[in-house]
């Protein structure tokens, strides 16, 4: 994965269920904040959430990615899709603000309305992967 942006590495790892690779994308003192609970998780807390995400969904992807550079990182909008073990596909629009130091994520602020998920109609989510 040399030369790949750290956020692409993180989302690729989550899509593959590779929690060790996901952890390696986060700085030891990283903080991941969620708008829905206003809690900034440390790396271990974030990893517990990633493990739940991987365990609760058979497939995961981030599509329709739009990324804009800012000083020290970027802002990204994307559609997060997740397939339940039953086959039902859910999707959430997400915006993240990411700060990177030494090719690791030191801060990720995630703006997501967890109650605002939807079930995509035919053709609405047609691009797999990042």
C-alpha positions in Angstrom: 0.0 0.0 0.0 3.0 2.3 -0.4 2.1 5.7 -1.7 -1.6 5.4 -0.8 -3.2 8.1 1.3 -3.6 7.0 4.9 -7.4 7.5 4.8 -7.6 5.2 1.7 -5.5 2.7 3.6 -7.9 3.0 6.6 -11.1 2.6 4.6 -9.5 -0.2 2.5 -8.6 -2.0 5.7 -12.1 -1.7 7.1 -13.6 -2.9 3.8 -11.3 -6.0 4.0 -11.9 -6.5 7.8 -8.2 -6.0 8.5 -8.2 -4.4 11.9 -4.4 -4.6 12.4 -3.9 -2.4 9.2 -6.7 -0.1 10.4 -4.9 0.4 13.7 -1.6 1.1 11.9 -3.3 4.1 10.2 -3.9 5.8 13.5 -1.2 7.6 15.5 -0.8 6.3 19.1 -2.4 9.5 20.5 -5.1 9.7 17.8 -8.6 11.0 18.6 -11.7 10.1 16.6 -14.7 12.3 17.3 -18.3 11.6 16.4 -20.9 14.3 15.9 -23.7 12.0 17.1 -22.3 11.6 20.7 -19.7 14.3 20.8 -17.1 11.9 22.3 -13.5 11.8 21.1 -12.3 8.3 21.3 -8.7 7.3 21.7 -7.1 4.7 19.4 -8.3 1.7 21.5 -11.9 3.1 21.7 -11.8 3.7 17.9 -10.6 0.2 17.3 -13.5 -1.2 19.4 -15.9 0.7 17.2 -14.1 -0.5 14.0 -14.3 -4.1 15.3 -18.1 -3.7 15.8 -18.5 -2.2 12.4 -16.6 -5.1 10.8 -18.4 -7.7 12.9 -21.9 -6.4 12.3 -21.7 -6.0 8.5 -20.7 -8.6 5.9 -19.4 -5.9 3.6 -18.4 -2.2 3.9 -17.3 0.5 1.5 -16.9 4.2 1.0 -18.1 5.5 -2.3 -18.6 8.8 -4.1 -15.6 10.2 -2.3 -15.0 13.9 -2.6 -11.8 15.1 -0.9 -10.5 18.6 -0.4 -7.0 19.5 0.9 -6.7 21.7 4.0 -3.7 22.6 6.0 -2.4 19.5 7.7 -5.0 17.2 6.2 -8.3 17.3 4.3 -12.1 17.4 4.4 -13.9 14.4 2.8 -17.5 13.7 1.9 -18.5 10.2 1.0 -21.3 7.7 1.1 -20.6 4.9 3.6 -22.3 1.6 2.6 -22.7 -1.5 4.7 -24.3 -4.8 3.9 -25.9 -6.6 6.7 -25.4 -10.4 7.0 -29.0 -10.7 5.7 -28.0 -9.0 2.5 -29.7 -5.7 3.2 -27.6 -2.7 2.1 -27.6 0.5 4.2 -26.0 3.8 3.4 -25.1 7.0 5.2 -23.8 10.3 3.9 -20.7 11.2 5.9 -18.3 14.2 6.2 -14.9 13.8 7.9 -12.3 16.3 8.8 -8.9 14.6 9.0 -5.6 15.8 10.4 -2.5 13.8 9.4 1.0 13.9 10.9 3.9 11.6 9.8 1.4 9.6 7.5 -0.8 8.7 10.4 -4.2 10.0 11.4 -4.0 12.1 14.6 -7.5 13.5 14.5 -10.6 12.5 12.6 -13.9 14.4 13.2 -16.8 12.4 11.7 -20.1 14.1 11.0 -22.8 11.4 10.5 -26.5 11.2 11.3 -26.7 7.6 12.3 -30.5 7.9 12.3 -30.4 9.3 8.7 -29.4 6.0 7.1 -31.3 4.8 4.0 -31.7 1.7 1.9 -30.4 2.5 -1.5 -32.7 1.8 -4.4 -31.6 0.0 -7.5 -28.7 1.8 -9.1 -28.3 4.3 -6.3 -25.2 2.6 -5.0 -23.5 1.1 -8.0 -19.8 1.8 -7.5 -18.1 -0.7 -5.1 -15.0 0.2 -3.1 -13.4 3.5 -2.4 
